Amino acid sequence: MSREKNLVLILLAVLAAVLLWSTFWWMMRIVLFVVIVYIIYQVLKQYF
């Protein structure tokens, strides 16, 4: 395996990891948002 090919593979791996990481955080934010909305909904339901 040549050095250039190795470098390209490393760059691709880093890019894939960054994309997966940001997607993961994006999904976690949506999940957190849904959980918070649900909790607020439950609290409001008890008071009204």
Buried (B, 14 or more C-beta within 10 A) or exposed (E): EEEEEEEEEEEEEEEEEEEEEEEEEEEEEEEEEEEEEEEEEEEEEEEE
